Amino acid sequence: MGRVFLEHPGGSRLYCCANCFTALTNRGELISTRFTGATGRAFLFNRAVNLSFSELQDRVMLTGRHIVRDVSCKNCNARLGWIYEYATEFSQRYKEGRVILERSLVTEVDGIAESAA
């Protein structure tokens, strides 16, 4: 299969895969903590790295119909949440291109403090 190349999002607080601790995103990308996933509480992020994506799926959620892809850890393939590709309702379009990570499937850890040069 070859080596898996991973990116690092940087930042002083990181969200990582709870299974293998691969860095996924940082606190600066966090948009909202008021979402609900299959396992409970979930967070909406502007962007995340080190993810693999499923095929498109049409889902009816609490906020309407959305076209989404499930996201998994690129390193260990653990399912972590989903990405919004398209929202049918105009009021939900802000979610398009954003990533949901389920709180129970990720862990928050200290990153590298950025020094002011």
C-alpha positions as CSV (number, residue, x, y, z in Angstrom):
1,M,0.0,0.0,0.0
2,G,2.8,2.4,0.7
3,R,3.3,5.1,3.3
4,V,0.4,7.4,4.3
5,F,1.4,11.0,4.1
6,L,-0.2,13.2,6.8
7,E,-0.5,16.9,7.1
8,H,-0.3,18.9,10.4
9,P,-2.8,21.6,11.0
10,G,-0.6,23.6,13.5
11,G,-2.0,25.5,16.5
12,S,-1.8,25.4,20.2
13,R,-4.9,23.1,20.7
14,L,-5.5,20.2,18.3
15,Y,-8.3,17.8,17.7
16,C,-7.0,14.3,16.9
17,C,-8.5,10.9,16.0
18,A,-9.3,9.2,19.4
19,N,-8.1,5.9,18.0
20,C,-4.6,6.7,16.6
21,F,-4.1,10.4,17.7
22,T,-3.5,11.6,14.1
23,A,-4.0,15.5,14.1
24,L,-7.1,16.5,12.2
25,T,-7.7,20.2,12.9
26,N,-7.1,22.9,15.5
27,R,-9.3,25.1,17.7
28,G,-8.9,28.1,15.3
29,E,-11.0,26.2,12.7
30,L,-13.9,25.5,15.2
31,I,-17.1,27.1,14.1
32,S,-19.7,25.6,16.5
33,T,-20.0,23.0,19.3
34,R,-23.8,22.9,19.0
35,F,-24.3,19.9,16.7
36,T,-25.4,16.4,17.2
37,G,-24.0,13.3,15.6
38,A,-24.8,9.6,15.7
39,T,-22.8,9.2,19.0
40,G,-23.9,12.5,20.7
41,R,-22.3,15.9,20.7
42,A,-20.5,17.0,17.5
43,F,-18.4,20.0,16.4
44,L,-18.5,21.9,13.1
45,F,-15.1,22.9,11.7
46,N,-14.2,25.1,8.8
47,R,-11.6,22.6,7.6
48,A,-9.8,19.5,8.6
49,V,-6.9,17.4,7.2
50,N,-5.9,13.7,7.2
51,L,-9.4,12.6,6.3
52,S,-10.6,10.1,3.7
53,F,-14.1,10.5,2.2
54,S,-17.0,8.1,1.4
55,E,-19.2,8.3,-1.7
56,L,-21.9,11.0,-1.7
57,Q,-25.0,10.3,0.4
58,D,-28.4,11.9,0.5
59,R,-29.5,12.4,4.2
60,V,-32.5,13.9,5.8
61,M,-31.2,15.5,9.1
62,L,-32.9,17.6,11.8
63,T,-32.1,20.7,9.8
64,G,-33.3,19.4,6.4
65,R,-32.0,17.4,3.5
66,H,-28.2,17.4,2.8
67,I,-25.8,15.8,0.5
68,V,-22.9,14.6,2.6
69,R,-19.8,12.3,2.7
70,D,-18.8,10.3,5.7
71,V,-15.2,11.2,6.8
72,S,-12.7,8.7,8.3
73,C,-9.2,9.0,9.7
74,K,-6.7,8.7,6.8
75,N,-4.3,6.8,9.1
76,C,-6.5,4.2,10.8
77,N,-9.8,4.4,8.9
78,A,-11.9,5.1,12.0
79,R,-15.1,6.8,11.2
80,L,-15.1,10.4,12.6
81,G,-18.1,12.3,11.2
82,W,-19.1,13.8,7.8
83,I,-18.6,16.7,5.5
84,Y,-21.5,18.7,4.1
85,E,-21.3,18.9,0.3
86,Y,-24.7,20.5,-0.4
87,A,-27.7,21.8,1.6
88,T,-31.1,22.1,-0.1
89,E,-32.3,24.8,2.2
90,F,-30.8,28.3,1.8
91,S,-30.5,28.9,5.5
92,Q,-28.3,25.8,5.8
93,R,-25.9,26.7,3.0
94,Y,-23.3,28.0,5.5
95,K,-22.5,24.3,6.2
96,E,-21.4,23.5,2.7
97,G,-17.7,22.4,2.6
98,R,-17.6,22.3,6.4
99,V,-16.7,19.2,8.5
100,I,-18.5,17.6,11.4
101,L,-16.4,15.7,13.9
102,E,-18.2,13.7,16.6
103,R,-16.9,14.6,20.1
104,S,-16.6,11.0,21.2
105,L,-14.5,10.0,18.2
106,V,-11.9,12.8,18.5
107,T,-9.8,14.0,21.4
108,E,-8.4,17.5,22.1
109,V,-4.7,17.8,23.0
110,D,-2.1,20.4,23.4
111,G,-0.4,21.4,20.2
112,I,2.7,23.6,19.7
113,A,2.5,27.1,21.0
114,E,3.2,29.6,18.3
115,S,5.7,32.2,19.4
116,A,5.5,35.9,18.3
117,A,8.6,36.7,16.4
